[in-house]
Structure formats: structure tokens, C-alpha cells
């Protein structure tokens, strides 16, 4: 997830805000799918509208998460790992659930408490 603090002002900040909004909407859709809600909020972003057929059908879905080893990106890496943990518990359709290919521990910098 983009870091608003490091992206600066202008176009990069606006882009980061749009990305965060889309990822938040994706998280809402995943949560609605996991709880088997009657209404799935696919229309809340272009991203979820584009992924609707894949997320509601029998397609296999794979997500990649990127974490940074840089100290100044620690908060963003933790946020990304929390999002990954949230979506890894979801089963879509009858194909099966998500499979975690690896679990990585994040070492907190000395001036931060562990997650």
C-alpha cells in the first residue's frame, strides 16, 4: 500500500489516495464475501467492478503483496501484511480457499514495538 507520508504532494499524493480507496473497497468486498452477505459492494470502486467476475465465480484468484525492508516503510509493510492476513481467510466459490505459500515475520526496528 502506498505511503502517503513519503509520496509527496501533487499527483503522487492523489494517486496514492485513489489506490488506498480502491484497496479499501477491495477489503470491503472480501469481508462481505467472507461473511456471505447478501449485498457485495462491487460498485464502490473500478477495481472491484473489474474483479467482480473473478471474485464471485469459480475462477482461481492469486494476490501478491509487496513489503519493503526499509525502516521508513515499516508501517506500510505491517498494513500490507494485515490486509494479506485478512484476505487469506476467505474462501471463494467452490474452488477452495486461499493457500498461503509462506509466512514471513517482520522484525520491528529498534525504536518501534513489534506488531
N, C-alpha and C positions, 0 to 999 in steps of 0.2 A: 504494500500500500504506500502511496506517495507520502512523503513527509512535507507537511505544509510549512514547517519552520525552515527547511533547507531549500525549498523550491524558489523562494524569492517572490517578487511581486510581478504583476502583469499577467501575461499569457500563461506562464507556467503555473501560477497560483490558481488561475481559473481552470486550467486543465486538471490540476490536482483535485480541485473541488468537484469537478464533474466525475472524475474517476472514483473518488470516495463516495459520491452519491450513488453511482452505479453499483459499486461493491456492497454498499449498504442495502440497496434494493435486492441484490442477489442473495444476500444473507437473509432478508425477509422472506424471499421466495423459498429458500432452502428450509427455513424454520417452518413455514406453512406446509411444505411437503412432508417434513418430518412429523408434524403433529396431525397430518392428514386433514387439514382444514378444508371446508367446502369451497372457500374462495382462496385462490392463489393469486397474489398481486403481480402478475406478469407485466401489466401495463405501467408499472411505476418507473421503468427506465427502458431505453432502447436495448441495452444489454440483455435484460430479462425477456424482452419481446423476441429478440433474435434467438435466444436459447430455449424458448418455450417448447418447441417440438422435441428437442433433445432431453429436456428435463422431465417432461411429462410422459414420454413414450418409453419404448423398450431399448433405446439407444444406450450404449455404454458411455459414461462421462468420465473424463480424467481432468483433474485440476493440478496445476503446478503452482507452488508457492515459492517465492524468492525471499530469502533472508540475507541480510548483509552482515559481514563480520566486523564492520566498522562500529566503534563505540558510539558515535553520534547517531547511528541508525538503530540503536538498541530498542527504543520504544516502538518503532515501526516494525522491527523483526518480531517482537513479542506480540504485537497486534496481529500480524500476519499468522503467527503460529496459533493464536487463539481462534482466528477465523478458520484455519485449517482443521483444528480440533472440532469446531462446531459443525462443519460440513462433513467431516469424516464419519459422523454417527448416523448419517442419513442413508436410507435405502430407497432407491428409485425404481419404480415399476416392479416387474418380476424377475429382472435380470440378476439382481443381487445387490449387495451393499458395496460400499466403498472398501477398498483394501489399502491399508497403509503399507507402503513399501519400505518405510523406515521411520524411526522416531529419533529425533535429534535433541539433545539437551543444549540449552543456551546458557553459557556462562555469563553471569552478570558482571559488569565492570565493578571494580573495587568500590566505587562511590555510589553504587545502586544496590538495592536489596533484590534478592532473587524473586522470580515470579512465583 
